[in-house]
Amino acid sequence: MSLADSDRELVVEELGREPTPAEAALFENLWSEHCAYRSSRPLLSAFESEGEQVVIGPGDDAAVVALPDSDGDEDTYITMGIESHNHPSYVDPFDGAATGVGGIVRDTLSMGAYPIALADSLYFGGFDREHSKYLFEGVVEGISHYGNCIGVPTVAGSVDFHDDYEGNPLVNVACVGLTDEERLVTAVAQEPGNKLVLVGNATGRDGLGGASFASEDLAEDAETEDRPAVQVGDPYAEKLLIEANEQLIEEQLIESARDLGAAGLGGASSELVAKGGLGAHIELERVHQREPNMNALEILLAESQERMCYEVAPENVDRVADIAERFDLGCSVIGEVTDGNYTCTFDGEPVVDVDAHFLGEGAPMNDLPADEPDQPEPDLPDADLESAFETIVSSPNTASKRWVYRQYDHEVGIRTSVGPGDDAAIIAVREAETGLAISSGAAPNWTATAPYEGAQAIALENATNVAVKGATPLAAVDCLNGGNPEKPDVYGGFKAIVDGLADMCATLEAPVVGGNVSLYNDSVSGPIPPTPTLALVGTKAGYDAPPLAVESDSESSLLLVGDLGLEFESFALGGSEYLGQHDGSDVFPTLPEEPAALIETIATVADDDATLATHDVSHGGLAVALAEMVTETAGLEVSLSTADPAGALFHEQPGRILIQTTAPDAVREAFDGVAPVVDLGSATTDGRLEITVGEQTLETEAATISDLRETISSELE
């Protein structure tokens, strides 16, 4: 760890002296890109983060959003947060991913909430590479181990493979928690004289410099040289911490809270008091430790997991210690809140004496040049339709992710009404008699092709996922992943995904209430595609939703809603898996003109009694969506008139859905003036998919489709 010369000059000017080694390391970590958002914060004002439902927006450990219940009241709150653990997951995929789960769950705890659902969005290099498979297996094992042990269901997410993640995978994890106004806690210190209490695991030397490690490109030797910067998780201690936190909140013993993540104790405690415009005095030797002879810097900056920093009124300290002991957790009274500087001593000797606000907010922002992203030149392949269908349906990007989610306990907590494998998960929030739909993901092919339009499409895609389950968007959090922002072309792509995501979320009236930024995702393999993961939630009355699979109802109709390509008689294939598999390029598809009205209408129609099945059309296009809807007992006969069969089957314009309905005229009426509706065909009872497109007919058995879609399982088992 080393403080940059320009930053050191600012620190010296503020302090009037040279910083101590502990101060220099603290500034180096808290002024890193990972903590201070020096390159991204100037762009984030593009997001609309306010709304009647928003209780706490960006800036705290997690956002807080009010849920409307059946009576129109808003007494139940959810928390939303998202975190990246990208570099640690490259160095140590199991522990890197596991501690990412632990960190976002503790962000939830610090708001006085109980975690009820997780969503993970994962991005790896080409699936045909052994190293990518190694990282993939380790990350999934880490997420499943930690989530299953702490008893929080992983219900949603995504997995994408793209060559440009080969040297730098992404692991983005979101968490939803449940709280209410009386339980709500923030990370704003309240009053001088209150004690700072550290509860949880003992502090060791793991994770030293993790924040600065996350703020630089991965080197070729990162897997060995940077291993000490990766934290080691203990999910059983986290489970105890979850239950202890619940007891502390129930007894109203906590004034404010912050979990110990990036920059460890120094980051959590200084940010806590800075938000309250206060200071603190901490005696570092009081911190309970698990390794001998730790020095002040190690105690201050170690990122050992499963730890919380609480502000506690003096009269409640003994009760907090009793609860910690009951749950077999360590507990140290490490200092108190003051109205002065942020100071730390070690064995009576001063090691830190700085203004907390300057430490947390004093980092200068970067003014970086940004190049406009290039527009792709059309270069369309001439592929055989039948072989292309098999290739796209069996691609790891569009194939079944059952191998992943079957390792997750997605039913623990008995709230999961619709689990992974569908367009969106639904969690039963019985406290508000509300179904909470959750969708999370990005689309690297889209944003690599057209960063701005692709990011817009990602927002619309996640909103469509919740809408086809009958829910309307409530709020979202994002994880903005990019490469080295000092490269103008990379920063230009990153700026474009910020603007695209912000514009579409504003159009959909889905405030972006929080998030995370991860830059310097560069390696010897080059930069990652700009990757704006969005975790979006929506609400609906009740907990039921139309299924994805069709029913064998011969009296029903299968309708395609929203395909502008059919309306224009042309198809833009840019960003599609079809072009990705055949080394082609094209411009990105046109987005719907009235996306908010489209989403609202989809949700209304999905909840109609005449609707038998619904499915979003996205990655892999219409061909994959149709293949996913058939079963061994219910097939589809589909006919599509077009002069461009490949374009019709494989283009990936977002905002399209398939609806199986017994009232097709009512569906057409509902979408009149909102989106085009095309009658595709009907269901059969023989488990066969027959697609007539133009002058060609593709016929596939459900069993064959099932085999094609098991690409990941067949490769890894």
Buried (B, 14 or more C-beta within 10 A) or exposed (E): BEBEEEBBEBBEEBBEEEBBEBBBBBBBBBBBBBBBBBBBEBBBEBBBBEBEBBBBBBEBBBBBBBBBBEEEEBBBBBBBBBBBBBBBBBBBBBBBBBBBBBBBBBBBBBBBBBBBBBBBBBBBBBBEBEBBBEBBBBBBBBBBBBBBBBBBBBBBBBBBBBBBBBBBBBBBBBBBBBBBEEBBBBBBBBEBEBBBBBBBBBBBBBBBBBBBBBBBBBEEEBBEEBEEBBBBBBBEBBBBBBBBBBBBBEEEBBBBBBBBBBBBBBBBBBBBBBBBEBBBBBBBBBBBBEBEEBEBBBBBBBBBBBBBBBBBBEEBBEBBBEBBEEBEBBBBBBBBBBEBBBBBBBEEEEBBBBBBBBBBBBBEEBEBEBEEBEEBEEEBBEBEBEEBBBBBBBBBBBBBBBBBBBBBBBEBBEBBBBBBBBBBBBBBBEBBBBBBBBBBBBBBBBBBBBBBBBBBBBBBBBBBBBBBBBBBBBBBBBBBBBBBBBBEBBBBBBBBBBBBBBBBBBBBBBBBBBBBBBBBBBBEBBBBBBBBBBBBBBBBBBBBBBBBBBBBBEEBBBBBBBBBBBEEEBBBBBBBBBBBBBEBBBBBBBBBEBBBBBBBBBBBBBBBEBBBBBBBBBBBBBBBBBBBBBBEBBBBBBBBEBEBBBBBBBBBBBBBBBBBBBBBEBBBEBBEEBBBBBBBBBBBEBBBBBBBBBEEEBEBBBEBBBEBBBBBBEEEE
